[in-house]
Amino acid sequence: AMGPAQFLPNTWMAYEAEVARLTGHNPPDPWNIEDAFTAAALKLARGGASSKTRAGEMRAARAYIGGSPNCSRSICNHYANLVVDKAEDIEQELKN
């Protein structure tokens, strides 16, 4: 996997053109922080996180770690729960 967001080469290529359009970096680089996390945000949004529901965010996290929003392997569920729980903790901190 490449860069700080750990994209597989084929996955990166699927987001490369849109990252270039959004960041103005041509070509975008998976090792560049802005490019990597722009691609990660796009992937998560497309995976369901833009629904702003726990279920959608769980699906997005499963897709990010396991390649499919329907991943039922224990690592997918564990990762998705960690991510969504951490997001809820951060949201609570921001409200205080």
N, C-alpha and C positions, 0 to 999 in steps of 0.2 A: 504494500500500500504506500501511496505517495503523500508527502506533506503532512502538515499538522492535523488535517481533517481525515487523513488516512483513506484517500480515494484509490480504488483499484483503477488501473489505466482505462479500461473500457467504460467504467462509470464516469470518470473524469471527462472523457471525450464526449459523453452525452450532455454535459453541462458547459463545455468549453466555449461554444459560440455565445451562449447567453451571458456567461461571466464576462467575456470580452465586451459585449454590448453594455453591460451594467457598470463595469469598472473602467472601461476605456483602455484596458491593458490588452495589447495585441502582439503576441499571443499571451493569454493568461497563463499563469504558472501555479501548479498545485502546491508549490513550496512557498508561495507568497501568501502571507497571512490574509490579506484582503481578498484575494482570489479564492483561496481555499475555503474561507468561511462564507463567502458569497455563494459558492457552489453548495456548501453544506446547508445554508439557509434555504436555497432553492429546493434541494433534495428533501429536506424536512417538510417544507410547505407543501410540496407535491405529494408527499407521503401521508399527509393528513393533519399536520400541525397547525395549518392555517384555519382549521375548524375551531380552534381555541377551546376544544373540549378534551377532557382526560382521555376519552376513547380515541380521539383523533391523534393526540400526542403520543399515546401508547403505540398506535399503528405506525406512526412516523418513526419512532425510536426502534421498533422491531425491524422495520424496513432498512433503517440505517445500519444496524448491526448485523442483520441476518439476510438482507436482500429482498425480503418480502414482508409486507405489513401483516401477513397471516402466519409468520414464523411462529411455531409453537415449541421450538426447542427451549430448554431451560435457560440457556444463555440469553436468548432473545427476551424472554419474560423477565428475567433478573435485570438485564440492562434497562429495559423499558421502565420497569418499576423504579430503578435508581434514578433515571433521568427525570421522570415525572415527579417523583418525590422531591428531588433537589430543586426543580423548578418551583414547586409549591413552597418550599422553604424560602427560596429567594424572594418570591412574591410577597410572602408574609413579612420578611425583613424590610422590603421596600415600603410597605404600608406603615411600618413603625417609625 
